[in-house]
Amino acid sequence: MPKKFVKKVVKKVRKAKSTGVVETKNNKKSAAIKKTKKSASSQSIPSPQSAAKKKSTAAKKKTVKKKAVRKIDARAKKLPTLFAAAKDFADSASHLNPNFPQPNPLPEWDQGWLTVFGAREHNLKSIDVAIPLGTFTVVTGVSGSGKSSFVEDVLYNTLALKLHRASLSPGAHERIEGLELVNKVIRVDQQPIGQTPTSNPATYTGAFDLIRNLFAQLPDAKLRGYTSRRFSFNVAGGRCEKCEGNGQLKIEMHFLPDVWITCDACQGKRYDRQTLEVKFRGYSISDVLEMSCGQALELFQNVPKIRRILQTICDVGLDYLSLGQAAPTLSGGEAQRVKLASELARPDTGRTLYLLDEPTTGLHFDDLKNLLEVVQRLVDVGNTVIMIEHNLDMIKSADWVIDLGPEAGLEGGRLVYAGTPEALVDYGKRRDAATETERAKAPRSYTAEALAPILEAGPFVARKPYHPKRKSVGMESDNETSEESLTEILGEDAQMPWESDGRKWHTQTLVSRAGKSCKWNGRILTEIIDKIQESDVFAETNWNDRATVEVRAKQKSLGWFLHAITSGEWLLRLKFRTAKHTFRRDSLIKQLNLIPLNDIDDIPLYGAEPRVGIMNPNGAFQEILLRVHSYEEIDRPEFWNFLDTAIQGFAKFTDKTKASPEELAPWRILKEKWHFLPKGFIGGTTPVWSYSLLEELLTLIKNAAPDASPVWTNKVLVPFQISGAKFPWRVHTKRTDGIYLELPVAKNSIPLGSIRGIGYDQFVDGSRAGYDVVTLVFTKESHLNSRDLIRLLQLALKHSLRVSEKRTVES
C-alpha cells in the first residue's frame, strides 16, 4: 500500500477521534481505515522535509477554513432568512438527495430573533441556535441531550449576567445576538419557595400583604389600633408566641428528621385570641389562610388587587391549594406554578424572556390545559416563553420546537432540528423515506417520531388570543383598596368614630394604638386647641385622623403649626412649629419645668431626659416637642406664655414669607441658578458628580429635542416638556449618587437590553399603565460621549409622541 495514502488515512482517523465524528460513507470504508491504521503503525517516521510540507499544508487548510467561517457569518448577517441548524449538520445535509429539504430554515419574523452562537457547554457540540422572540418555544430531546445545559447554563446565566448583573458564570459559548430586544429574563424553576411553615403561596405571591392591609382597615381593627403588622405571623404582637406564628411546634429528633406537631396553645391558628376577634365577613385571618385559593377568590371578589393575584393562582391550576399551606409540603411542579402565578400577577413589562423546566410534571390533563392557557397569555402580551419539555401535548401546541440530540451524553449536544411542530414531523417523515446513506447523514429525531401520531390524531382548535385590556364584567375597577371603597366592600356603614365626631374621639374616647384606653388627660388637648383657635392665624382644626390632630395655617402652602399625636397610652405628644430662633432649649426646659418620667410615680415609663425637645432642621422653622401626661402640667402661666410666643412666632414667619417668598422656596425665585447650587441635597451631603456634567447633559437634551421647554421652578428636578407629548422628560438634580434622567416612552418600545452600557446605571420601569419609564444615571462626563445615548434620545423623542397620541385616542 502506498506510503502517502497510509499517511492520509491515518490523519483522517486521528481527526475523527478528536472531533468524535467519523467521516465515512459506508462500513467497507470504515473497515479499510482500521486495516490501514494497523499497517501504518509499522511505517517509518517521515522525513523532516515531509513533516515541514505537512505542516505547511495544514496551515493553509486552517486558513481556508477560517475564511470560510467568516464568509458564512458575514452572509448570515445580510440574508433576511436565518438558519438555526449547526454548521456541521448544514454541511452534511447538503449531501442529501436534492429532493430532501434543507433543515429548519427560519422564516422572516418581525419581532426579531435571539441567536446563540457556538454553545459548547458540557456535551453541546458548538451549536448555533436561533429563538424567535414573542413565541412559545419548546426545547426537546432525550434526557441528557443538552437541554438544560443550553437553556439554563448558557442562555439564562448569560442573560441574567448582562441584563441584571447577576453573579452567575455563563456556559461556554461564542456570543449571543438579539439581547437588545429583551427587557428582562426570569427563570421559573422547581426549587421550593421556602423551607419553613411560615412560607406559603399567600406570602410568596404577595397576596397575604394585601389581605393584612385589608384586615387592618376594618372598623374593629381600627378601634383597637391594630395595624397590618398585627396580622403578620412573622413578628411578635399578634401571633401565638409559643409556636412563633408557625401553627406547629418542631420536635428535634436524634438521628432522625425533625417532626412538626400542631401547637397546643393556638390549635394551629397561628394568632392570639384578640387578633382572631377581628373578622372580615365572618372570617378571621386564620380562617382565610386555611381557605383554598378558589374559596378565597370568592371571598375577595370585590377587592381588585387581592382578586387579581388569587385569579392567577387559580389560572395555573392551583385552586385546590390552601393559602397558608406550608411551602415544604408543595411538590416541585406546584412550587413552579406558584412562582409562575407570582410573575403573572406582577405588572407586565413586555419583552420578558421566561424560562421553564418541565412544569407539566405530575399534572392532570385539565391542569395541563390551564397551564397552556397561562403560557399563551404571556406570549400574547409580547413575552417569550422557552420551556424544556417532554410532554407531547405541550410540544404540539408550541410555536417553535428546538430538538437536541440525537442521543444522550457524548452522542448528544447537536441541533437535530428547529422549526414548527408540523415541520419537525415532516422532517422525520422525509428522513424515514430517504435512503439508508442519506439517513446516516441526517440526525434522527425521536421527538418527530413520537409527535407524528399526536399531530395526525388532532384535534385542532383555534385558540382565542388573550387581550389584557379586555376586562371581565363586574371587574371594571382595579383601584387599590382604600377607606373610601371599604363601605362598598363590607356592604355596611364603615364610617369611623373619628370621622363622625373627631373631637370626642381625641379628647374623650381616647384609644391608644394598641387598642387600650389612654391614661393621659383629654382636657389638655381641649384647652390647647381652644386657645390656638382664638387667634386669626390658623385654619379650622382637622380632627378626622385616628391618631393625629392637626392645626395648620390658612394658606396651605405655609404648612402646619401643631401636630398632636393622641395614640400614646400614657403621654400626649405635642409638636409645635414656629419661626427659627424663637426658643432656646435650656431656657424653655427651665420655663416649662416638666419633670422627668423617673420622678412620676403614676406612670410605668422611665427616663431621666427632659420631656422638652427642640430641633432646628434645615429651613426657616423651629420644632418643639412636648410630652405631657396631666392637665396640671400645662395649667400654668409659663405654659400659656410659651403657647402665645409660639403662635406669634408662626404668625411672624407667615408674614415674612408672604413678603419674601424666596426664603421659603428659593428655587422658585432663583430658578435655573438653584439647580447649580450645592444646596437642597438630602442630608446636605456633597454629590459625586460635577456641575459641568449637569450643564453638558442639559445641553445634550436641548440639542436632541430643540422644542423641549425646561421648567426650573421645581426643587429637586427639571422637567422638559416635549412638544405634543403628555409626559415630560425629567432630570433629577439633587441626588448625590448621580444625575438621573427619566424618559417616558411607549410601552415595550425600548427594552432594557438595548440600553445596557449607557451611563453609570440604567433600568426600565414597566409598572406604569400604558407607558414605560427609561432611567439613566450619570456620574461623569465620559458617560455622555456615546452615540448610543444620542440614538436613545432620538428614539425617546419619537416614542414620547406616540405615548401622547395613544392616550389622546383612548381618552
MILUMDO-498559 format. One record per residue (C-alpha): x, y, z. Coordinates in pm, whole numbers, padded with zeros to 5 digits, always signed. Layout:
N
XYZ/...
***
This chain:
811
+00000+00000+00000/+00150+00341-00091/+00304+00530+00199/+00135+00860+00103/-00211+00701+00108/-00145+00545+00450/-00048+00885+00597/-00362+01042+00455/-00587+00774+00604/-00415+00790+00945/-00466+01165+00951/-00837+01122+00886/-00867+00864+01163/-00691+01091+01413/-00916+01380+01313/-01224+01160+01355/-01111+01062+01705/-01051+01424+01812/-01387+01552+01683/-01591+01249+01779/-01730+01229+01423/-01619+00953+01184/-01628+01091+00833/-01702+00770+00646/-01955+00686+00377/-02009+00315+00440/-01899+00022+00653/-01649-00105+00396/-01452+00215+00401/-01453+00213+00784/-01302-00136+00781/-01039-00021+00534/-00945+00265+00766/-00899+00028+01057/-00684-00201+00843/-00463+00081+00717/-00430+00216+01072/-00265-00112+01181/-00030-00118+00884/+00058+00249+00937/+00196+00176+01283/+00481-00025+01124/+00579+00253+00884/+00891+00459+00933/+00894+00814+01073/+00851+01074+00796/+01150+01287+00698/+01190+01649+00818/+01111+01772+00465/+00783+01581+00453/+00695+01699+00807/+00751+02063+00709/+00543+02016+00397/+00268+01854+00603/+00274+02146+00849/+00252+02399+00568/-00042+02215+00413/-00224+02202+00748/-00171+02577+00799/-00314+02651+00455/-00618+02432+00523/-00670+02604+00858/-00657+02947+00690/-00907+02838+00428/-01138+02706+00700/-01124+03038+00890/-01206+03233+00574/-01497+03002+00505/-01639+03057+00855/-01602+03434+00822/-01777+03423+00488/-02066+03222+00629/-02104+03459+00927/-02095+03769+00705/-02353+03621+00471/-02580+03526+00761/-02593+03891+00869/-02700+04006+00524/-02956+03737+00447/-03312+03804+00564/-03351+03430+00637/-03151+03275+00922/-03053+02912+00968/-03061+02780+01323/-02901+02442+01245/-02538+02384+01336/-02289+02436+01055/-02170+02077+01062/-02523+01950+01016/-02589+02205+00741/-02281+02077+00558/-02389+01716+00593/-02741+01799+00475/-02604+01940+00152/-02500+01588+00053/-02854+01457+00077/-03084+01391-00212/-03191+01717-00388/-03549+01625-00306/-03461+01620+00063/-03520+01975+00204/-03267+02187+00386/-03314+02165+00766/-03509+02427+00963/-03482+02744+00754/-03610+03029+00974/-03874+03248+00814/-03867+03624+00840/-04003+03727+01181/-04092+04087+01260/-04036+04053+01637/-03673+03950+01596/-03456+03657+01698/-03235+03572+01992/-02943+03378+01843/-02684+03181+02039/-02359+03108+01854/-02111+02836+01943/-02279+02689+02253/-02039+02423+02379/-02117+02382+02750/-02089+02021+02872/-02185+01797+02578/-02306+02072+02343/-02118+02050+02014/-02064+02423+01944/-02418+02463+01811/-02583+02778+01677/-02948+02816+01777/-03194+03095+01690/-03503+03151+01905/-03794+03356+01769/-03894+03624+02021/-04258+03670+02111/-04336+03299+02074/-04384+02984+02281/-04070+02776+02217/-04014+02423+02345/-03670+02262+02377/-03698+01884+02332/-03475+01580+02318/-03393+01269+02515/-03267+01303+02872/-02902+01402+02863/-02918+01557+02517/-02806+01902+02643/-03137+02083+02700/-03058+02211+03050/-02702+02297+02952/-02831+02515+02672/-03132+02678+02843/-03001+02724+03196/-02620+02729+03179/-02579+02917+02853/-02896+03116+02791/-03017+03209+03140/-02678+03267+03303/-02562+03490+03019/-02879+03700+03004/-02905+03732+03383/-02542+03847+03396/-02576+04105+03118/-02928+04232+03187/-02946+04211+03568/-02578+04188+03671/-02640+03857+03846/-02342+03675+03998/-02355+03381+03758/-02100+03212+03534/-02230+03175+03177/-02184+02845+02999/-01927+02824+02724/-02038+02993+02401/-01913+03247+02148/-02178+03520+02162/-02549+03594+02178/-02714+03833+01936/-03052+03998+01992/-03004+04098+02358/-03117+04449+02270/-03465+04309+02204/-03505+04161+02555/-03618+04356+02860/-03553+04102+03134/-03515+03728+03191/-03700+03522+03453/-03634+03158+03535/-03925+02967+03687/-03771+02651+03831/-03899+02377+04061/-03697+02477+04368/-03904+02508+04691/-04047+02853+04767/-03940+02816+05131/-03819+02570+05393/-04042+02657+05692/-04420+02661+05757/-04413+03042+05752/-04356+03028+05375/-04673+02959+05178/-04842+03052+04848/-05008+03359+05004/-04682+03511+05128/-04481+03420+04817/-04726+03577+04570/-04778+03889+04783/-05149+03824+04838/-05104+03799+05215/-04964+04152+05242/-05279+04285+05075/-05502+04069+05296/-05328+04201+05608/-05377+04558+05487/-05745+04489+05432/-05789+04346+05783/-05610+04649+05927/-05870+04875+05758/-06165+04700+05920/-06353+04912+06176/-06289+04666+06458/-05915+04669+06384/-05900+05047+06374/-06088+05083+06701/-05835+04850+06862/-05548+05036+06697/-05429+04733+06501/-05203+04787+06201/-05119+04537+05929/-04822+04432+06144/-05068+04290+06397/-05191+04034+06141/-04845+03908+06049/-04739+03571+06191/-04371+03653+06141/-04345+03929+06405/-04448+03950+06768/-04762+04136+06863/-05049+03938+06717/-04911+03591+06663/-04905+03297+06902/-04576+03331+07083/-04549+02964+07178/-04518+02848+06817/-04398+03190+06692/-04671+03202+06430/-04587+02867+06271/-04902+02697+06397/-04678+02398+06459/-04406+02306+06705/-04081+02149+06591/-03958+01847+06784/-03594+01775+06715/-03523+01404+06678/-03183+01248+06731/-03058+01067+06419/-03399+01130+06252/-03557+01422+06066/-03732+01687+06277/-04104+01635+06341/-04369+01913+06333/-04680+01881+06552/-04982+02114+06592/-04935+02388+06852/-05147+02316+07161/-05173+02686+07254/-05334+02821+06935/-05450+02486+06790/-05266+02563+06466/-05435+02903+06414/-05104+03095+06441/-05257+03401+06620/-05365+03505+06968/-05729+03539+07074/-05751+03921+07035/-05626+03912+06677/-05870+03636+06580/-06160+03850+06705/-06120+04082+06402/-06317+03929+06117/-06391+04007+05753/-06737+03886+05658/-06728+03638+05942/-06378+03502+05872/-06071+03566+06085/-05723+03600+05939/-05656+03237+06035/-05973+03121+05858/-05855+03294+05540/-05520+03112+05550/-05699+02778+05580/-05918+02851+05274/-05840+02708+04934/-05742+02959+04667/-06076+02903+04493/-06273+02980+04811/-06059+03285+04886/-06120+03412+04532/-06495+03416+04602/-06445+03586+04938/-06230+03868+04796/-06414+03901+04465/-06476+04272+04528/-06118+04351+04631/-05940+04401+04295/-05574+04370+04395/-05628+04055+04602/-05860+03908+04341/-05604+03955+04064/-05338+03750+04244/-05577+03476+04351/-05715+03455+03999/-05367+03388+03856/-05311+03112+04115/-05637+02950+04005/-05548+03000+03638/-05238+02784+03672/-05449+02503+03820/-05377+02555+04192/-05726+02648+04308/-05720+02345+04542/-05418+02470+04741/-05486+02645+05071/-05340+02994+05101/-05146+02904+05413/-05021+02563+05302/-04663+02520+05420/-04405+02551+05143/-04220+02225+05230/-04541+02029+05155/-04564+02157+04796/-04438+01940+04512/-04181+02068+04265/-04445+02125+03998/-04672+02309+04242/-04386+02531+04358/-04304+02613+03996/-04663+02707+03920/-04681+02925+04233/-04377+03112+04102/-04541+03142+03761/-04858+03280+03921/-04648+03532+04113/-04492+03655+03789/-04830+03673+03616/-04971+03887+03897/-04699+04149+03855/-04739+04438+03611/-04628+04314+03271/-04321+04488+03132/-04334+04315+02791/-04039+04161+02605/-03964+03938+02903/-03796+03601+02850/-03946+03328+03071/-03753+03000+03112/-03941+02697+03250/-03808+02350+03323/-04071+02075+03274/-04363+02247+03452/-04605+01971+03342/-04452+01708+03571/-04734+01526+03751/-05013+01741+03606/-05360+01618+03521/-05486+01686+03167/-05718+01962+03290/-05432+02129+03477/-05219+02094+03166/-05480+02285+02969/-05485+02564+03229/-05106+02588+03228/-05100+02608+02849/-05352+02894+02853/-05135+03081+03104/-04826+03035+02889/-05012+03155+02581/-05132+03457+02779/-04771+03556+02845/-04691+03524+02476/-04999+03721+02365/-04880+04030+02554/-04539+04027+02383/-04326+03799+02601/-04121+03493+02505/-04158+03159+02680/-03887+02890+02646/-03978+02558+02805/-03781+02235+02848/-04047+01973+02796/-04118+01607+02717/-04498+01629+02725/-04625+01579+02369/-04943+01784+02427/-04727+02080+02523/-04489+02025+02232/-04762+02009+01969/-04907+02341+02097/-04575+02525+02074/-04497+02787+01811/-04138+02669+01769/-03955+02347+01860/-03580+02312+01914/-03488+01942+01910/-03148+01849+02054/-02980+01512+02041/-02997+01277+01871/-02883+01066+02165/-02763+01141+02519/-02417+01213+02655/-02137+01214+02400/-02379+01126+02124/-02598+01426+02208/-02547+01801+02216/-02627+01858+01847/-02910+02053+01693/-03132+01794+01525/-03398+02032+01401/-03560+02368+01477/-03893+02473+01338/-04266+02442+01385/-04407+02113+01522/-04552+02036+01178/-04216+02099+01009/-04043+01877+01264/-04281+01589+01192/-04236+01645+00819/-03858+01626+00868/-03896+01292+01044/-04114+01153+00767/-03878+01264+00492/-03584+01114+00678/-03764+00780+00706/-03841+00790+00333/-03477+00863+00239/-03215+00603+00155/-03001+00441+00418/-02699+00650+00320/-02898+00973+00344/-03045+00875+00682/-02696+00818+00819/-02611+01180+00746/-02930+01331+00893/-02971+01301+01273/-03266+01103+01396/-03542+01294+01577/-03715+01084+01840/-03943+01380+01909/-04063+01382+01549/-04139+01010+01562/-04339+01041+01885/-04513+01362+01778/-04629+01237+01436/-04929+01029+01554/-05028+01302+01803/-05049+01565+01530/-05236+01329+01299/-05494+01247+01566/-05563+01613+01643/-05800+01769+01728/-05713+02118+01607/-05896+02406+01776/-05849+02776+01709/-05716+02950+02021/-05872+03277+02129/-05596+03535+02185/-05569+03698+02526/-05639+04072+02542/-05510+04224+02867/-05720+04541+02828/-06043+04348+02792/-06182+04325+03145/-06444+04090+03276/-06790+04205+03372/-06800+04336+03726/-06422+04392+03735/-06401+04734+03576/-06232+04897+03875/-05891+04770+03977/-05812+05056+04209/-05629+04990+04531/-05845+04911+04832/-05893+05232+05033/-06106+05358+05315/-06342+05522+05067/-06414+05188+04896/-06434+04995+05224/-06805+05077+05261/-06879+04907+04930/-06664+04607+05013/-06819+04548+05353/-07170+04636+05241/-07227+04836+05560/-07160+05170+05722/-06783+05176+05770/-06752+05536+05894/-06510+05554+06181/-06579+05742+06508/-06303+05998+06444/-06470+06076+06112/-06816+06127+06260/-06703+06309+06578/-06327+06359+06581/-06318+06598+06877/-06491+06347+07102/-06262+06066+06981/-05941+06259+07057/-06049+06419+07385/-06294+06174+07548/-06285+05825+07388/-05904+05813+07388/-05797+05474+07247/-05425+05403+07210/-05258+05248+06909/-05264+04912+07091/-05639+04932+07148/-05610+05020+07518/-05763+05318+07697/-05531+05620+07714/-05429+05737+08064/-05341+06098+07982/-05597+06375+08046/-05802+06467+07739/-05865+06815+07881/-05507+06904+07783/-05585+06891+07412/-05922+07062+07451/-05774+07368+07625/-05477+07397+07387/-05690+07379+07068/-05938+07634+07204/-05652+07870+07289/-05498+07835+06942/-05830+07894+06763/-05872+08228+06940/-05609+08373+06705/-05690+08455+06343/-05377+08290+06202/-05491+07930+06159/-05745+07732+05959/-06007+07510+06118/-05863+07223+06323/-05853+06884+06149/-05983+06613+06385/-06053+06349+06117/-05749+06129+06170/-05725+05835+06404/-05402+05929+06578/-05323+06293+06494/-05491+06630+06539/-05354+06897+06305/-05363+07276+06315/-05225+07449+06007/-05207+07795+05853/-05492+07933+05647/-05266+07924+05344/-05199+07555+05289/-04853+07605+05141/-04730+07759+05470/-04763+07424+05647/-04879+07315+05991/-04836+07468+06335/-04937+07182+06568/-04943+06806+06543/-05095+06642+06849/-05028+06267+06850/-05305+06111+07059/-05232+05738+07014/-04992+05709+07307/-05124+05524+07613/-04957+05737+07883/-04830+06054+07714/-04973+06311+07473/-04711+06427+07223/-04739+06793+07119/-04525+06901+06826/-04519+07277+06754/-04358+07455+06462/-04267+07822+06478/-04012+08071+06345/-03648+07981+06381/-03460+08100+06692/-03786+08170+06879/-03684+07950+07176/-03367+07827+07337/-03366+07474+07471/-03218+07537+07816/-03443+07833+07886/-03757+07650+07766/-03683+07341+07978/-03649+07563+08284/-03962+07763+08194/-04198+07466+08144/-04048+07259+08428/-04172+06919+08306/-04012+06675+08549/-03851+06354+08409/-04052+06033+08389/-03846+05873+08667/-03994+06122+08912/-04361+06049+08824/-04496+05765+09035/-04820+05706+08840/-04654+05629+08503/-04485+05293+08429/-04239+05470+08196/-03881+05551+08274/-03633+05811+08159/-03412+06082+08303/-03406+06302+07994/-03618+06621+07973/-03964+06595+07821/-03896+06910+07617/-03709+06889+07287/-03611+07148+07028/-03499+07079+06671/-03368+07328+06416/-03387+07145+06080/-03280+07296+05751/-03522+07571+05657/-03694+07858+05832/-03874+07659+06103/-03801+07555+06459/-03977+07248+06601/-04064+07199+06968/-04171+06861+07109/-04352+06828+07443/-04466+06508+07615/-04733+06570+07877/-04947+06350+08099/-05164+06553+08336/-05360+06874+08297/-05177+07031+08592/-04851+07022+08391/-04985+07276+08141/-05231+07470+08357/-04960+07720+08448/-04885+08076+08326/-04544+07960+08198/-04700+07715+07952/-04963+07961+07824/-04688+08222+07774/-04494+07962+07573/-04801+07892+07357/-04859+08264+07292/-04494+08310+07192/-04509+08010+06956/-04826+08147+06791/-04667+08489+06746/-04352+08332+06602/-04554+08133+06348/-04755+08446+06253/-04430+08638+06213/-04296+08365+05988/-04609+08363+05768/-04599+08744+05729/-04231+08732+05637/-04291+08451+05390/-04565+08646+05215/-04332+08944+05184/-04023+08738+05085/-04133+08405+04933/-03776+08320+04831/-03693+08237+05195/-03947+07954+05194/-03892+07837+04838/-03571+07987+04694/-03586+07755+04392/-03893+07942+04269/-03701+08268+04269/-03355+08151+04163/-03493+07902+03906/-03206+07774+03690/-02937+07901+03928/-03084+07691+04211/-03004+07364+04034/-02636+07461+04008/-02604+07546+04379/-02472+07299+04642/-02800+07324+04834/-03110+07113+04865/-02937+06774+04878/-03071+06519+05124/-02867+06536+05442/-02661+06821+05300/-02410+06578+05151/-02180+06652+04858/-02269+06496+04520/-02025+06261+04348/-02081+06438+04015/-01971+06779+03893/-02190+07066+03778/-02018+07067+03440/-02172+06722+03388/-02520+06864+03459/-02461+07154+03221/-02340+06921+02944/-02639+06687+02991/-02888+06975+02973/-02719+07097+02654/-02738+06748+02505/-03111+06731+02580/-03173+07070+02421/-02987+06962+02106/-03178+06632+02086/-03516+06798+02146/-03496+07165+02035/-03866+07221+02104/-03842+07095+02463/-03903+07366+02724/-03749+07322+03073/-03935+07414+03393/-03690+07544+03654/-03929+07609+03947/-03908+07257+04094/-03692+07193+04399/-03521+06868+04303/-03571+06813+03929/-03603+06985+03593/-03892+06866+03374/-03851+06912+02997/-04194+06945+02840/-04180+06785+02494/-04393+06950+02230/-04700+06735+02164/-04623+06485+02441/-04812+06442+02766/-04523+06310+02976/-04212+06530+03018/-03851+06419+03036/-03717+06472+03388/-03364+06543+03511/-03311+06490+03887/-03052+06743+04002/-03048+06696+04378/-02939+06334+04417/-02589+06281+04546/-02523+05942+04379/-02574+06069+04024/-02783+06272+03781/-03098+06079+03692/-03259+06119+03351/-03613+05979+03317/-03757+05924+02969/-04125+05818+02943/-04173+05608+02629/-04440+05392+02471/-04499+05052+02628/-04231+04794+02533/-04073+05032+02280/-03725+05037+02442/-03621+04712+02617/-03353+04701+02883/-03113+04506+02663/-03089+04792+02414/-02965+05049+02669/-02709+04845+02861/-02379+05030+02868/-02526+05382+02853/-02427+05586+03159/-02334+05451+03500/-02659+05262+03551/-02984+05208+03362/-03322+05046+03424/-03671+05033+03279/-03982+05075+03495/-04265+04885+03329/-04514+04911+03617/-04686+05223+03478/-05016+05180+03297/-04975+05243+02925/-04610+05355+02919/-04260+05272+03044/-04003+05497+03210/-03641+05454+03099/-03400+05585+03366/-03031+05656+03308/-02779+05751+03578/-02472+05965+03500/-02176+06030+03731/-01903+06156+03500/-01874+06339+03168/-01741+06036+02979/-02087+05878+03018/-02227+06139+02780/-01977+06068+02500/-02182+05789+02348/-02357+05753+02016/-02596+05512+02182/-02714+05791+02414/-02791+06024+02122/-02973+05741+01945/-03170+05667+02261/-03276+06032+02298/-03396+06030+01939/-03597+05713+01999/-03738+05852+02324/-03845+06168+02143/-04023+05958+01883/-04191+05728+02133/-04285+06018+02362/-04505+06150+02082/-04652+05803+02036/-04747+05790+02404/-04928+06121+02376/-05114+06016+02063/-05211+05684+02220/-05351+05846+02533/-05538+06104+02325/-05708+05829+02124/-05801+05638+02440/-05944+05947+02606/
***
